[in-house]
Amino acid sequence: MADDDRITLIIEGLPEDEGQVRLGAFMSQLQNLSATITKLDREVNNGKQGTYYRIAELSYKSPARVVLQPQALPKHPYVGNAIVESLGRVAEALENGSDLSKIDADLLEDIRGLARPVGKSVANVTLIFNDHRFDITEKVAAKVDQALAVDEECEGAIEGMLEQINLHHGANVFYIYPEVGPRKVTCHFPAKLYDDAVSAVGRRVEIFGTLHYRSGATFPHQVAVTAIDAFPPESELPDWDDLRGRAPDITGSMSSEDFVRELRDGWQ
């Protein structure tokens, strides 16, 4: 476990606050950074969280400085280096003007959360990892805004496994993982669908609502949900033995062979 895998967050307060950081801004920056690196952790752990972070250093003097050190959760391999490498690729794309369409929209939302307060409630925000310094500026926020701009909206439906849900402070968001198309889709749902969403966790679902597409995207990245249709678990579905004898009179006076032959003729 290398010290290089540490992630340092530096926050400088506004001049009118003599460089000291306001509590709300400090908490917001930590929450957005935590959300960012948690998503990167899930990406390298097949959708599961395998890492927690120790506060290795904490300095209040202006600018405020927090150093996080990744640690593997029990029964999980250490992937701190992979998380930091992924963070580096995202930072490089934002710094060099690369195509951001393949970067997870939720991840970009969290980075936007780090960048938006710059010049408003904080003076500067910087991330340091593996000797790389990533200054999160208003320019970065503008790039993320452009990358997340919704280019198209339409009514539709999409199927997938509902595997994550967040109800904290009324967030009302879950994620589905389709078998084809996008890796995952973020779904925002109204309070009236609370029970439907909770009962569908861990099941295959079909989601109906307004599909949102980023510029140039083939698949939606977000859905404003209007209805949730959860499929029964596979263990509850009938097999061939369950169907045997369910419709004994379906062939009428015809033999089974003649009935099937007539059906085949109908397909021609």
Secondary structure, 3 states (H helix, E strand, C coil): CCHHHCEEEEEECCHHHCCCCCHHHHHHHHHHHHHHHHHHHHHHCCCCCCEEEEEEEEECCCCEEEEEEEEECCCCCCCHHHHHHHHHHHHHHHHHCCCCCCCCHHHHHHHHHHHCCECCCECEEEEEECCEEEECCHHHHHHHHHHHCEEEEEEEEEEEEEEEEECHHHCCEEEEECCCCCCCEEEECCHHHHHHHHHCCCCEEEEEEEEEEECCCCCCCEEEEEEEEECCCHHHCCCHHHHCCCCCCCCCCCCHHHHHHHHHHHHC
